[in-house]
Amino acid sequence: MSNTLWHYLKTLIPWNIIKEDWLTFDSTVLERYGEQEGAKKGYNPQKKGRPSHNPLIAFLNRSRYVIHLWNRSGNVVSWNNIEGFFTSAYERVHDLVKVSGVIADSGFYVKQFI
């Protein structure tokens, strides 16, 4: 998600209501058809062998607002560049809401990130 889009979306989120929340990370697989830029063959449980994208998403867990998104090629693992993504996501919200902690599944287990 570009900084320009974030600056706009940030004005729509009711920060005065959200005092504290958990920063949550997830990734998903989006299968692609045709010749989409960045689509690569990788882990795709629904359409094995089909090119896909593997977006990385950061959101506030209780309030469910998406605060950051990186669209990645389908041939990357969940934890790929999670440290940079975490830093970028945390910088967006740390002065707007108290971050209680981080929620991420085992796909993000990397010693440097933990």
Buried (B, 14 or more C-beta within 10 A) or exposed (E): BEEEEBEEBBEEBEBEEBEEBBBBBBBEBBBBEEEEEBBBEBBBEEEEEBBBBBBBBBBBBEBEBEBBBBEBBBBBBBBBEBEEBBEBBBEBBEEBBEBEEBEBEEBBEBEEBE
